[in-house]
Amino acid sequence: MRPELRIGVVDSGHSPAQRGRVIAGRRFSLQEDGQAESDLRDDPLGHGSAVIEAISRRAPAAVFCVAQVFDQRGVTSALQIATAIDWLVAQDVRLINLSLGLRQDRHLLREACAAAVARGILLCASSPAQGEGVFPAKYPQVLRVTGDARCTEQQWSWLNSAQADFAACVHGTYPGQSGASLGCAALSGHIVGLLIENPEASNEHVVEWLQKNARYHGPERRVGA
């Protein structure tokens, strides 16, 4: 029997229908006197639910540890994300999906990502298709992922560009959810599918496999660009 492959998701939570896939969950919120931890609440945004759905569509056997960091306004902080990553490391996850980004570099977030990578955990973080990069995608050894409109559900691209390393399908089943966030989740789903079949695969092997099996190489060339 294969060992359980745990996938970490740092986001806004999960839907009631996904509860059976979630084996651990924790909410990280900011209070006036600091940070608080509590049980998960219903997903206030639908964003985390869309991310979990995108991963599950490509890896139906995946099980999740969910760290809830967004409030109903869609706001979070480096402290919440860093603490969530630390918690997921303690849950023994193999991959962490971070379909989010902060404009400013923060030491505690950088350190949390470095500690996770040192444990052999693969970090996939969304990166905008245009404009300034964000954190944690800009940190070393974090896979930078965006969306690619060329890709169908089971395809991805190897961009190897200033914006991102890889990209994947931007479309999901949740209304209003698309773009780099879903592209990141889709790529995480492809990776999880590989890891379920090859649990001993290293992060280096995963990246080589992504490069070898990418449907497109290089950024999309837009007409008139």
C-alpha positions as CSV (number, residue, x, y, z in Angstrom):
1,M,0.0,0.0,0.0
2,R,1.4,3.4,-1.0
3,P,1.9,6.0,1.7
4,E,-0.5,8.8,1.9
5,L,0.5,11.8,-0.2
6,R,-0.5,15.0,1.6
7,I,-0.9,18.2,-0.3
8,G,-0.8,21.6,1.5
9,V,-2.9,24.5,0.3
10,V,-2.5,28.0,1.7
11,D,-5.7,29.9,0.7
12,S,-9.2,30.9,1.8
13,G,-10.4,27.4,2.8
14,H,-12.5,24.7,1.1
15,S,-16.1,24.0,0.2
16,P,-18.4,21.7,2.2
17,A,-18.3,19.2,-0.7
18,Q,-14.5,19.0,-0.4
19,R,-14.5,18.2,3.4
20,G,-13.9,14.5,2.8
21,R,-10.7,15.3,1.0
22,V,-9.3,17.5,3.8
23,I,-7.5,15.6,6.5
24,A,-6.3,18.6,8.5
25,G,-7.1,22.2,8.6
26,R,-6.3,25.4,10.5
27,R,-7.2,29.0,10.3
28,F,-4.6,31.7,10.8
29,S,-6.0,35.2,11.5
30,L,-4.7,38.6,12.7
31,Q,-6.0,40.1,15.9
32,E,-5.3,43.4,17.6
33,D,-2.9,41.7,20.0
34,G,-1.2,39.5,17.4
35,Q,-2.0,36.3,15.4
36,A,-4.6,33.7,16.4
37,E,-5.2,30.2,15.3
38,S,-8.6,28.5,15.2
39,D,-10.7,25.9,13.4
40,L,-11.4,26.3,9.7
41,R,-14.4,28.4,8.7
42,D,-16.4,28.2,5.6
43,D,-14.5,29.5,2.5
44,P,-15.5,33.2,2.4
45,L,-14.2,33.8,-1.2
46,G,-14.5,30.5,-3.1
47,H,-10.9,30.9,-4.1
48,G,-9.5,28.1,-2.0
49,S,-12.3,25.9,-3.1
50,A,-11.5,26.6,-6.8
51,V,-7.8,25.8,-6.1
52,I,-8.6,22.5,-4.5
53,E,-11.0,21.6,-7.3
54,A,-8.3,22.4,-9.9
55,I,-5.8,20.1,-8.2
56,S,-8.3,17.4,-7.6
57,R,-9.4,17.3,-11.2
58,R,-5.9,16.3,-12.2
59,A,-5.1,14.2,-9.1
60,P,-8.4,12.6,-7.9
61,A,-6.5,10.6,-5.2
62,A,-5.0,13.7,-3.5
63,V,-5.8,14.5,0.1
64,F,-5.3,18.0,1.5
65,C,-4.1,19.9,4.5
66,V,-5.7,23.4,4.3
67,A,-4.3,26.5,5.9
68,Q,-6.9,29.3,5.8
69,V,-5.2,32.8,5.7
70,F,-7.7,35.0,3.8
71,D,-10.6,36.9,5.4
72,Q,-13.8,37.8,3.6
73,R,-12.1,40.8,2.1
74,G,-9.4,38.7,0.4
75,V,-6.7,40.2,2.6
76,T,-3.8,38.3,4.3
77,S,-0.2,39.0,5.5
78,A,3.3,37.6,5.4
79,L,2.9,36.5,9.1
80,Q,-0.2,34.5,8.3
81,I,1.3,32.9,5.3
82,A,4.6,32.1,7.0
83,T,2.9,30.5,10.0
84,A,0.7,28.5,7.6
85,I,3.7,27.2,5.8
86,D,5.3,26.2,9.1
87,W,2.2,24.4,10.1
88,L,2.0,22.5,6.8
89,V,5.6,21.4,7.1
90,A,4.6,19.9,10.5
91,Q,1.7,18.1,8.8
92,D,4.3,16.3,6.6
93,V,3.0,17.6,3.2
94,R,4.9,16.8,0.0
95,L,3.8,19.9,-1.9
96,I,2.4,23.3,-1.0
97,N,0.3,25.3,-3.4
98,L,0.4,29.1,-2.9
99,S,-2.0,30.7,-5.3
100,L,-1.3,34.1,-3.8
101,G,1.3,36.8,-3.8
102,L,2.6,39.7,-1.8
103,R,4.4,42.8,-3.3
104,Q,6.9,43.1,-0.5
105,D,9.6,40.7,0.6
106,R,9.4,39.8,4.2
107,H,12.1,38.0,6.2
108,L,9.8,35.6,8.0
109,L,8.1,34.5,4.8
110,R,11.5,34.0,3.1
111,E,12.7,31.9,6.0
112,A,9.5,29.8,6.1
113,C,9.8,29.0,2.4
114,A,13.5,28.2,2.8
115,A,12.8,25.9,5.7
116,A,10.1,24.0,3.8
117,V,12.4,23.6,0.7
118,A,15.1,22.3,3.1
119,R,12.7,19.6,4.1
120,G,12.2,18.5,0.5
121,I,8.8,20.1,0.1
122,L,8.0,21.5,-3.3
123,L,6.5,25.0,-3.3
124,C,4.4,26.2,-6.2
125,A,3.4,29.8,-6.1
126,S,1.5,32.0,-8.6
127,S,3.2,34.7,-10.5
128,P,1.4,37.4,-12.6
129,A,1.7,37.1,-16.3
130,Q,2.7,40.7,-16.6
131,G,4.2,43.4,-14.4
132,E,6.2,43.1,-11.2
133,G,6.8,39.8,-9.6
134,V,5.4,38.8,-6.2
135,F,6.5,36.8,-3.2
136,P,6.8,33.9,-2.5
137,A,7.1,33.2,-6.2
138,K,10.3,35.3,-6.4
139,Y,12.2,33.3,-3.8
140,P,14.8,30.8,-5.0
141,Q,13.7,27.2,-5.4
142,V,10.0,28.2,-5.5
143,L,8.3,27.2,-8.8
144,R,6.8,30.4,-10.4
145,V,3.6,29.5,-12.1
146,T,1.1,31.6,-14.1
147,G,-1.8,30.9,-16.4
148,D,-1.6,30.1,-20.1
149,A,-4.7,30.4,-22.3
150,R,-3.1,28.1,-24.8
151,C,-3.3,25.1,-22.5
152,T,-6.3,22.8,-22.2
153,E,-7.1,21.0,-19.0
154,Q,-4.3,18.4,-19.2
155,Q,-1.6,20.6,-20.7
156,W,1.0,22.9,-19.4
157,S,3.8,25.1,-20.8
158,W,7.4,25.6,-19.9
159,L,7.8,29.4,-20.2
160,N,11.3,29.8,-18.7
161,S,10.7,33.6,-18.8
162,A,11.3,36.6,-16.5
163,Q,7.7,36.2,-15.3
164,A,7.3,32.5,-14.6
165,D,8.9,29.0,-14.9
166,F,5.7,27.2,-16.0
167,A,2.1,27.9,-16.8
168,A,-1.1,25.9,-17.1
169,C,-4.8,26.0,-17.8
170,V,-6.6,29.1,-16.5
171,H,-10.1,27.8,-16.6
172,G,-11.9,26.0,-13.7
173,T,-15.5,25.1,-12.7
174,Y,-15.9,27.9,-10.1
175,P,-17.4,31.2,-11.6
176,G,-15.2,34.2,-11.3
177,Q,-12.0,32.2,-10.6
178,S,-9.3,32.1,-13.2
179,G,-5.8,33.4,-14.1
180,A,-2.5,32.8,-12.5
181,S,-4.1,31.3,-9.3
182,L,-5.8,28.6,-11.2
183,G,-2.8,28.1,-13.5
184,C,-0.7,27.5,-10.4
185,A,-3.3,25.1,-8.9
186,A,-3.5,23.2,-12.3
187,L,0.2,22.7,-12.4
188,S,0.2,21.5,-8.8
189,G,-2.4,19.0,-9.8
190,H,-0.2,17.7,-12.7
191,I,2.7,17.4,-10.3
192,V,0.6,15.6,-7.6
193,G,-0.6,13.1,-10.2
194,L,3.1,12.3,-11.0
195,L,4.0,12.0,-7.3
196,I,1.1,9.6,-6.6
197,E,2.4,7.3,-9.3
198,N,6.1,8.0,-8.4
199,P,6.2,8.8,-4.7
200,E,10.0,8.6,-4.6
201,A,10.5,11.3,-7.3
202,S,12.7,14.1,-6.2
203,N,11.9,17.8,-6.8
204,E,14.6,17.8,-9.5
205,H,13.0,14.9,-11.3
206,V,9.6,16.7,-11.1
207,V,11.0,19.8,-12.8
208,E,12.7,17.7,-15.5
209,W,9.4,15.8,-16.1
210,L,7.5,19.1,-16.4
211,Q,10.1,20.4,-18.9
212,K,10.1,17.3,-21.0
213,N,6.3,16.9,-21.1
214,A,5.3,20.6,-21.6
215,R,2.9,21.1,-24.5
216,Y,4.4,24.6,-25.2
217,H,7.9,26.0,-24.8
218,G,8.3,29.7,-24.3
219,P,5.7,32.5,-23.7
220,E,2.7,32.9,-25.9
221,R,3.5,35.2,-28.9
222,R,0.6,37.6,-29.2
223,V,-0.3,39.0,-32.6
224,G,0.7,42.6,-32.8
225,A,2.8,42.5,-29.6
